[in-house]
Amino acid sequence: MTEERITKTTDETGNTHTTHTVVTDNNGNNSSGGFRWGFLLLIAVIAIGAFVVFTQMSDAEIARDNAIADAANDVGDAAGQVGDAAEDAGNAVGDAVNEGE
C-alpha cells in the first residue's frame, strides 16, 4: 500500500512551504522473485564452471601420469638395450680370449 502526503505551510511572513512525502507499506515483503531466480542462476553457473575446471584438471593429471609412465618405459627400453650391448661386448671379448688360448 502506498500513501502520498502533501503538506503546505505558510509562515508569518507569507512564505509557503510544501512537503511531499510518499509512504510505502510492504510488510517486509519487498524482494522480487526475479532476484531469487537471478541468484539461483548465478549459483548454477558457478557450479557448472567449477565442474568444468575440476574435470579439466583431472584430465591434465591423467595426461601427466601417462607421460611419466611412457618416459619410464623408454628408460626401461634404453636400459635393456645397454644390457644387450654389454652382453654382446662381453661375448665378443670372451670369444677373443678363447681364440687366443
MODELLER restraints for C-alpha pairs under 7 A, 6 or more apart:
rsr = mdl.restraints
at = mdl.atoms
rsr.add(forms.Gaussian(group=physical.xy_distance, feature=features.Distance(at['CA:1:A'], at['CA:24:A']), mean=5.82, stdev=0.5))
rsr.add(forms.Gaussian(group=physical.xy_distance, feature=features.Distance(at['CA:1:A'], at['CA:25:A']), mean=5.23, stdev=0.5))
rsr.add(forms.Gaussian(group=physical.xy_distance, feature=features.Distance(at['CA:1:A'], at['CA:26:A']), mean=6.63, stdev=0.5))
rsr.add(forms.Gaussian(group=physical.xy_distance, feature=features.Distance(at['CA:2:A'], at['CA:23:A']), mean=5.67, stdev=0.5))
rsr.add(forms.Gaussian(group=physical.xy_distance, feature=features.Distance(at['CA:2:A'], at['CA:24:A']), mean=4.36, stdev=0.5))
rsr.add(forms.Gaussian(group=physical.xy_distance, feature=features.Distance(at['CA:2:A'], at['CA:25:A']), mean=6.27, stdev=0.5))
rsr.add(forms.Gaussian(group=physical.xy_distance, feature=features.Distance(at['CA:3:A'], at['CA:22:A']), mean=5.76, stdev=0.5))
rsr.add(forms.Gaussian(group=physical.xy_distance, feature=features.Distance(at['CA:3:A'], at['CA:23:A']), mean=5.06, stdev=0.5))
rsr.add(forms.Gaussian(group=physical.xy_distance, feature=features.Distance(at['CA:3:A'], at['CA:24:A']), mean=6.32, stdev=0.5))
rsr.add(forms.Gaussian(group=physical.xy_distance, feature=features.Distance(at['CA:4:A'], at['CA:21:A']), mean=5.84, stdev=0.5))
rsr.add(forms.Gaussian(group=physical.xy_distance, feature=features.Distance(at['CA:4:A'], at['CA:22:A']), mean=4.45, stdev=0.5))
rsr.add(forms.Gaussian(group=physical.xy_distance, feature=features.Distance(at['CA:4:A'], at['CA:23:A']), mean=6.26, stdev=0.5))
rsr.add(forms.Gaussian(group=physical.xy_distance, feature=features.Distance(at['CA:5:A'], at['CA:20:A']), mean=5.88, stdev=0.5))
rsr.add(forms.Gaussian(group=physical.xy_distance, feature=features.Distance(at['CA:5:A'], at['CA:21:A']), mean=5.00, stdev=0.5))
rsr.add(forms.Gaussian(group=physical.xy_distance, feature=features.Distance(at['CA:5:A'], at['CA:22:A']), mean=6.19, stdev=0.5))
rsr.add(forms.Gaussian(group=physical.xy_distance, feature=features.Distance(at['CA:6:A'], at['CA:18:A']), mean=6.89, stdev=0.5))
rsr.add(forms.Gaussian(group=physical.xy_distance, feature=features.Distance(at['CA:6:A'], at['CA:19:A']), mean=5.63, stdev=0.5))
rsr.add(forms.Gaussian(group=physical.xy_distance, feature=features.Distance(at['CA:6:A'], at['CA:20:A']), mean=4.57, stdev=0.5))
rsr.add(forms.Gaussian(group=physical.xy_distance, feature=features.Distance(at['CA:6:A'], at['CA:21:A']), mean=6.29, stdev=0.5))
rsr.add(forms.Gaussian(group=physical.xy_distance, feature=features.Distance(at['CA:7:A'], at['CA:18:A']), mean=5.60, stdev=0.5))
rsr.add(forms.Gaussian(group=physical.xy_distance, feature=features.Distance(at['CA:7:A'], at['CA:19:A']), mean=5.01, stdev=0.5))
rsr.add(forms.Gaussian(group=physical.xy_distance, feature=features.Distance(at['CA:7:A'], at['CA:20:A']), mean=6.52, stdev=0.5))
rsr.add(forms.Gaussian(group=physical.xy_distance, feature=features.Distance(at['CA:8:A'], at['CA:16:A']), mean=6.74, stdev=0.5))
rsr.add(forms.Gaussian(group=physical.xy_distance, feature=features.Distance(at['CA:8:A'], at['CA:17:A']), mean=5.64, stdev=0.5))
rsr.add(forms.Gaussian(group=physical.xy_distance, feature=features.Distance(at['CA:8:A'], at['CA:18:A']), mean=4.45, stdev=0.5))
rsr.add(forms.Gaussian(group=physical.xy_distance, feature=features.Distance(at['CA:8:A'], at['CA:19:A']), mean=6.39, stdev=0.5))
rsr.add(forms.Gaussian(group=physical.xy_distance, feature=features.Distance(at['CA:9:A'], at['CA:16:A']), mean=5.61, stdev=0.5))
rsr.add(forms.Gaussian(group=physical.xy_distance, feature=features.Distance(at['CA:9:A'], at['CA:17:A']), mean=5.24, stdev=0.5))
rsr.add(forms.Gaussian(group=physical.xy_distance, feature=features.Distance(at['CA:9:A'], at['CA:18:A']), mean=6.46, stdev=0.5))
rsr.add(forms.Gaussian(group=physical.xy_distance, feature=features.Distance(at['CA:10:A'], at['CA:16:A']), mean=4.34, stdev=0.5))
rsr.add(forms.Gaussian(group=physical.xy_distance, feature=features.Distance(at['CA:10:A'], at['CA:17:A']), mean=6.21, stdev=0.5))
